[in-house]
Amino acid sequence: MTAISRALSEHISLESGVRIARLSKDGTKWQLTDTDGQHYDGFDQVVITAPPAQAQDLLRDSGLEPLAEGLAEHVGNILPCWAVAAHFNRPVDFPFDAVRPNSDVLFWVANNSSKPGREDEGQWWVLHANPEWTYQHVDDAPESIAEAFLAEFRALTGHEDAADDWVPHRWLYARSEAGDNPGYLFDPKTGIGLAGDWLAGGRVEGAWESASQLVQVMADSPEQ
């Protein structure tokens, strides 16, 4: 899932594995401070692409309470999702590569090995839980989550083979419910902008559209 962002960032200087804890003004420029206390200086504008709950915490910790309060509705619209990727040695005999099942557990089921260019041995299937089920089991052990998913998958597909490998992931900020979709948020007084799929209807295309719109607005805005 990171292949697109890796390709797009090949030509830029990128610091990965860094969590910014605070934004502060150093004269006319923004200074960023990470959780290890290291500073990054000299920025005219700042783009935040974290999920709204994390963006809100960052803005509050930076003394930018009005901007943080403006995210309250967006924070409430974000839904969690338990996800499991499961591998089967033998292909699953199922007539669909992707389905939204009528299930109390699973919201989305997809054959990841059906994507173009995949040369997997066997098949990888991606299973996403319903938000309601995730809320009820958000702190459950990954092993019990995988067991529940695979039992539901067997009931759905009739595939009796046990998965030989599985990878769970608790996605606390998975997708947003229907709500206000302004595309992006930008405060010209501070030069701080926010982008993300949660501002543009969700999904990867929403993320792309949000970032594209924000960058254009920031490029046209006078430097702070």
C-alpha positions in Angstrom: 0.0 0.0 0.0 3.0 2.3 0.4 4.3 1.7 -3.2 2.5 4.8 -4.5 3.9 7.2 -1.9 7.4 5.7 -2.1 7.4 6.3 -5.9 6.0 9.9 -5.5 8.7 10.8 -2.9 11.7 9.5 -4.8 12.8 13.0 -5.8 12.5 14.7 -2.4 14.3 14.8 0.9 12.2 12.7 3.2 12.5 12.1 7.0 10.6 9.0 7.8 10.0 7.4 11.2 9.6 10.9 12.8 6.6 11.9 15.0 6.1 15.7 15.3 5.0 16.6 18.8 4.7 20.4 18.5 4.6 23.3 16.1 5.9 26.7 17.2 6.7 30.0 15.6 10.3 31.1 15.4 10.0 34.6 14.2 8.1 34.4 10.9 8.9 30.7 10.3 7.4 27.6 11.8 9.6 25.3 13.8 8.7 21.6 14.2 9.7 19.6 17.3 9.6 15.8 17.3 9.0 13.5 20.2 12.8 13.2 20.8 13.2 16.9 21.1 14.9 17.5 17.7 13.9 20.7 15.9 13.2 21.2 12.2 13.4 24.9 11.3 12.5 27.4 8.6 9.1 26.5 7.3 6.7 29.1 5.8 3.7 26.7 5.8 2.8 23.4 7.4 0.7 20.5 5.9 -0.8 18.0 8.4 -2.1 14.7 6.9 -2.6 12.8 10.1 -6.1 11.4 11.0 -8.2 14.1 12.6 -7.9 12.8 16.2 -4.1 12.9 15.9 -4.1 16.2 14.1 -6.3 17.7 16.8 -3.9 16.6 19.5 -0.9 18.1 17.6 -2.7 21.4 17.2 -3.7 21.5 20.9 -0.2 20.7 22.0 1.0 23.6 19.8 -1.4 26.1 21.4 -3.5 26.3 18.3 -6.8 25.6 20.1 -9.2 27.3 17.6 -7.8 25.1 14.8 -8.1 22.0 17.0 -11.7 22.7 17.9 -12.6 23.0 14.3 -11.8 19.3 13.9 -14.3 18.0 16.5 -16.9 16.9 14.0 -14.3 15.2 11.8 -12.9 13.3 14.8 -16.4 12.0 15.7 -16.9 10.7 12.1 -13.9 8.4 12.0 -14.6 4.7 12.2 -12.2 2.0 13.4 -11.7 -1.3 11.6 -10.1 -4.6 12.5 -8.4 -6.1 9.5 -6.8 -9.5 8.7 -4.8 -10.6 5.7 -5.1 -14.4 5.4 -3.1 -16.7 3.2 -4.4 -20.0 1.8 -2.2 -22.5 0.0 -5.1 -23.7 -2.2 -7.1 -21.1 -4.2 -10.5 -20.3 -2.6 -13.4 -21.5 -4.8 -15.5 -18.4 -4.6 -17.2 -16.6 -7.6 -16.2 -13.1 -6.5 -12.8 -11.4 -6.1 -14.4 -8.8 -3.8 -17.7 -8.6 -1.9 -19.6 -6.7 0.7 -21.1 -9.6 2.6 -24.3 -9.7 4.5 -22.4 -10.4 7.8 -22.4 -9.2 11.3 -18.6 -9.5 11.4 -17.2 -8.8 8.0 -17.7 -5.5 6.0 -15.3 -6.2 3.1 -13.7 -9.3 1.7 -11.2 -9.2 -1.2 -8.9 -11.5 -3.0 -5.7 -9.5 -2.9 -3.9 -12.0 -5.2 -6.3 -11.1 -8.0 -4.7 -7.7 -8.5 -2.7 -7.2 -11.7 1.0 -8.2 -11.5 0.6 -10.4 -8.4 2.4 -13.7 -8.6 1.5 -15.1 -5.2 1.7 -18.8 -4.5 -1.8 -19.6 -3.2 -4.0 -16.7 -2.4 -4.0 -13.7 0.0 -7.4 -12.6 1.1 -8.0 -9.3 2.9 -10.9 -9.2 5.5 -12.3 -6.0 7.1 -14.7 -6.0 10.0 -17.8 -3.9 10.3 -17.3 -0.7 12.4 -19.9 -1.9 15.0 -18.1 -5.2 15.4 -14.8 -3.5 15.7 -16.1 -1.2 18.4 -17.3 -4.2 20.4 -13.9 -6.0 20.0 -11.5 -3.1 19.7 -9.2 -4.3 22.6 -9.5 -8.1 21.9 -6.3 -10.1 21.3 -5.3 -10.3 17.6 -5.5 -14.1 17.8 -9.2 -14.1 18.7 -9.9 -11.5 16.0 -8.3 -13.7 13.4 -10.2 -16.8 14.6 -13.5 -14.9 14.3 -12.7 -13.6 10.9 -11.6 -17.0 9.5 -14.7 -18.7 10.9 -16.9 -16.1 9.2 -14.8 -16.5 6.0 -15.4 -20.2 6.0 -19.1 -19.7 6.5 -19.2 -17.2 3.6 -17.0 -19.1 1.0 -17.3 -22.7 2.1 -13.5 -23.0 2.0 -12.5 -25.5 4.7 -8.7 -25.2 4.4 -7.1 -23.5 7.4 -5.1 -20.4 6.7 -1.4 -21.1 6.8 -0.5 -17.5 7.6 -2.4 -14.4 8.7 -1.6 -10.8 9.6 -3.9 -8.8 11.8 -4.1 -5.0 12.0 -6.2 -2.8 14.3 -7.0 0.3 12.2 -8.3 2.9 14.6 -8.7 5.6 12.0 -10.0 3.6 9.0 -12.6 5.6 7.2 -15.0 8.5 7.8 -18.8 8.4 7.9 -20.8 10.8 5.7 -20.3 14.3 6.9 -18.8 17.6 5.8 -16.4 17.1 2.9 -14.7 20.5 2.2 -11.8 18.8 0.4 -9.1 20.4 2.6 -8.7 22.8 5.5 -6.4 25.8 5.3 -5.9 28.7 7.7 -4.2 31.6 5.7 -3.4 33.5 9.0 -1.1 30.7 10.2 -0.2 29.0 7.0 -1.3 25.6 8.3 -3.3 23.2 6.1 -4.8 19.8 6.6 -5.4 17.2 4.0 -6.7 13.6 4.0 -9.3 11.2 2.6 -11.5 12.1 5.6 -11.9 15.6 4.1 -12.9 14.4 0.6 -15.3 11.5 0.9 -12.8 8.8 1.9 -10.7 6.2 -0.1 -7.4 6.8 -1.9 -8.9 9.1 -4.5 -10.2 11.3 -1.8 -6.7 11.6 -0.3 -5.3 12.5 -3.7 -7.9 15.1 -4.4 -7.6 16.6 -0.9 -3.8 17.0 -1.2 -4.0 18.4 -4.7 -6.5 21.0 -3.8 -4.6 22.0 -0.6 -1.3 22.3 -2.4 -2.8 24.6 -5.1 -4.4 26.9 -2.5 -1.2 27.0 -0.4 0.9 27.8 -3.5 -1.4 30.7 -4.3 -1.3 32.0 -0.7 1.1 34.8 0.3 4.0 33.5 2.5 3.3 34.1 6.2 
